[in-house]
Amino acid sequence: MRILVIAAAVLALTVASVQAQGRRQPNDGAKPIDNSPKVDEKAYKAALERIPEPKDRYDPWGGARPGEPAKKPK
């Protein structure tokens, strides 16, 4: 009898916690608050223009293979 009461109590606590997690807060119809920063297109394009152009092309596999084949002397 004691085991049955303990099992029922554990089951009731488990069910109560699952039901509490499934509940949602009521929505008053208000629009969600947008906390993301606003992007200024002119400032973005100006920042892109300030990035210097690289002199050499980047080769990610440059360390795995030689860059230029060895030239044979005539």
PyRosetta script that sets phi, psi and omega in degrees:
from pyrosetta import init, pose_from_sequence

init()
pose = pose_from_sequence("MRILVIAAAVLALTVASVQAQGRRQPNDGAKPIDNSPKVDEKAYKAALERIPEPKDRYDPWGGARPGEPAKKPK")
pose.set_psi(1, -40.4)
pose.set_omega(1, -179.0)
pose.set_phi(2, -64.4)
pose.set_psi(2, -40.7)
pose.set_omega(2, 179.9)
pose.set_phi(3, -65.1)
pose.set_psi(3, -38.4)
pose.set_omega(3, 179.1)
pose.set_phi(4, -63.7)
pose.set_psi(4, -40.5)
pose.set_omega(4, 178.8)
pose.set_phi(5, -67.3)
pose.set_psi(5, -41.9)
pose.set_omega(5, 179.4)
pose.set_phi(6, -65.5)
pose.set_psi(6, -42.9)
pose.set_omega(6, 179.3)
pose.set_phi(7, -63.8)
pose.set_psi(7, -40.5)
pose.set_omega(7, 178.7)
pose.set_phi(8, -65.0)
pose.set_psi(8, -39.6)
pose.set_omega(8, 179.2)
pose.set_phi(9, -66.0)
pose.set_psi(9, -42.9)
pose.set_omega(9, 178.9)
pose.set_phi(10, -64.0)
pose.set_psi(10, -42.1)
pose.set_omega(10, 179.1)
pose.set_phi(11, -64.4)
pose.set_psi(11, -41.2)
pose.set_omega(11, 179.8)
pose.set_phi(12, -65.0)
pose.set_psi(12, -40.9)
pose.set_omega(12, 178.4)
pose.set_phi(13, -66.7)
pose.set_psi(13, -38.0)
pose.set_omega(13, 179.1)
pose.set_phi(14, -66.0)
pose.set_psi(14, -45.5)
pose.set_omega(14, -179.8)
pose.set_phi(15, -64.6)
pose.set_psi(15, -39.3)
pose.set_omega(15, -179.8)
pose.set_phi(16, -64.0)
pose.set_psi(16, -39.6)
pose.set_omega(16, -179.6)
pose.set_phi(17, -70.2)
pose.set_psi(17, -36.1)
pose.set_omega(17, 178.6)
pose.set_phi(18, -67.5)
pose.set_psi(18, -40.9)
pose.set_omega(18, 179.0)
pose.set_phi(19, -66.8)
pose.set_psi(19, -35.5)
pose.set_omega(19, 179.6)
pose.set_phi(20, -67.3)
pose.set_psi(20, -34.5)
pose.set_omega(20, 179.5)
pose.set_phi(21, -73.2)
pose.set_psi(21, -26.9)
pose.set_omega(21, -177.4)
pose.set_phi(22, -82.0)
pose.set_psi(22, -11.8)
pose.set_omega(22, -178.3)
pose.set_phi(23, -76.1)
pose.set_psi(23, 146.1)
pose.set_omega(23, 178.6)
pose.set_phi(24, -115.2)
pose.set_psi(24, 153.9)
pose.set_omega(24, 176.9)
pose.set_phi(25, -76.9)
pose.set_psi(25, 140.7)
pose.set_omega(25, 178.8)
pose.set_phi(26, -67.5)
pose.set_psi(26, 142.1)
pose.set_omega(26, 180.0)
pose.set_phi(27, -101.0)
pose.set_psi(27, 125.6)
pose.set_omega(27, -178.0)
pose.set_phi(28, -81.9)
pose.set_psi(28, 6.5)
pose.set_omega(28, -178.0)
pose.set_phi(29, 85.2)
pose.set_psi(29, 4.3)
pose.set_omega(29, 179.8)
pose.set_phi(30, -76.7)
pose.set_psi(30, 148.5)
pose.set_omega(30, 178.4)
pose.set_phi(31, -71.3)
pose.set_psi(31, 145.6)
pose.set_omega(31, 177.6)
pose.set_phi(32, -66.6)
pose.set_psi(32, 146.1)
pose.set_omega(32, -179.1)
pose.set_phi(33, -77.4)
pose.set_psi(33, 128.4)
pose.set_omega(33, 180.0)
pose.set_phi(34, -96.9)
pose.set_psi(34, 106.8)
pose.set_omega(34, -178.6)
pose.set_phi(35, -96.0)
pose.set_psi(35, 2.9)
pose.set_omega(35, -178.9)
pose.set_phi(36, -74.9)
pose.set_psi(36, 145.1)
pose.set_omega(36, -179.3)
pose.set_phi(37, -69.9)
pose.set_psi(37, 146.3)
pose.set_omega(37, 178.8)
pose.set_phi(38, -81.0)
pose.set_psi(38, 137.6)
pose.set_omega(38, -178.0)
pose.set_phi(39, -99.1)
pose.set_psi(39, 127.4)
pose.set_omega(39, 177.7)
pose.set_phi(40, -93.6)
pose.set_psi(40, 115.6)
pose.set_omega(40, -175.4)
pose.set_phi(41, -63.8)
pose.set_psi(41, -39.7)
pose.set_omega(41, 179.9)
pose.set_phi(42, -64.3)
pose.set_psi(42, -42.8)
pose.set_omega(42, 179.3)
pose.set_phi(43, -66.6)
pose.set_psi(43, -36.4)
pose.set_omega(43, 179.1)
pose.set_phi(44, -64.3)
pose.set_psi(44, -46.6)
pose.set_omega(44, -180.0)
pose.set_phi(45, -66.8)
pose.set_psi(45, -36.3)
pose.set_omega(45, 178.1)
pose.set_phi(46, -66.4)
pose.set_psi(46, -37.5)
pose.set_omega(46, 178.5)
pose.set_phi(47, -67.9)
pose.set_psi(47, -36.8)
pose.set_omega(47, 177.5)
pose.set_phi(48, -66.3)
pose.set_psi(48, -35.0)
pose.set_omega(48, 179.7)
pose.set_phi(49, -71.1)
pose.set_psi(49, -24.6)
pose.set_omega(49, -180.0)
pose.set_phi(50, -79.3)
pose.set_psi(50, -10.1)
pose.set_omega(50, 178.8)
pose.set_phi(51, -73.6)
pose.set_psi(51, 124.0)
pose.set_omega(51, -177.5)
pose.set_phi(52, -72.0)
pose.set_psi(52, 148.5)
pose.set_omega(52, 177.3)
pose.set_phi(53, -78.7)
pose.set_psi(53, 135.9)
pose.set_omega(53, 179.6)
pose.set_phi(54, -71.7)
pose.set_psi(54, 146.9)
pose.set_omega(54, 179.9)
pose.set_phi(55, -75.6)
pose.set_psi(55, -42.0)
pose.set_omega(55, 179.7)
pose.set_phi(56, -110.0)
pose.set_psi(56, 150.8)
pose.set_omega(56, 175.7)
pose.set_phi(57, -75.2)
pose.set_psi(57, 142.3)
pose.set_omega(57, 179.6)
pose.set_phi(58, -81.7)
pose.set_psi(58, 129.6)
pose.set_omega(58, 178.5)
pose.set_phi(59, -117.7)
pose.set_psi(59, 104.1)
pose.set_omega(59, -177.3)
pose.set_phi(60, -67.2)
pose.set_psi(60, -22.5)
pose.set_omega(60, 179.8)
pose.set_phi(61, -99.0)
pose.set_psi(61, 14.7)
pose.set_omega(61, -176.9)
pose.set_phi(62, -60.8)
pose.set_psi(62, -31.8)
pose.set_omega(62, 179.8)
pose.set_phi(63, -81.1)
pose.set_psi(63, -16.0)
pose.set_omega(63, -177.4)
pose.set_phi(64, -90.0)
pose.set_psi(64, -24.5)
pose.set_omega(64, 179.8)
pose.set_phi(65, -141.1)
pose.set_psi(65, 157.4)
pose.set_omega(65, 179.6)
pose.set_phi(66, -68.7)
pose.set_psi(66, 146.5)
pose.set_omega(66, -178.4)
pose.set_phi(67, -70.8)
pose.set_psi(67, -44.4)
pose.set_omega(67, -179.2)
pose.set_phi(68, -128.9)
pose.set_psi(68, 138.0)
pose.set_omega(68, 177.3)
pose.set_phi(69, -67.9)
pose.set_psi(69, 147.3)
pose.set_omega(69, 179.9)
pose.set_phi(70, -68.3)
pose.set_psi(70, 133.6)
pose.set_omega(70, 179.7)
pose.set_phi(71, -86.0)
pose.set_psi(71, 138.9)
pose.set_omega(71, -179.8)
pose.set_phi(72, -87.5)
pose.set_psi(72, 133.0)
pose.set_omega(72, 177.5)
pose.set_phi(73, -72.1)
pose.set_psi(73, 148.2)
pose.set_omega(73, -178.7)
pose.set_phi(74, -85.7)
pose.dump_pdb("model.pdb")
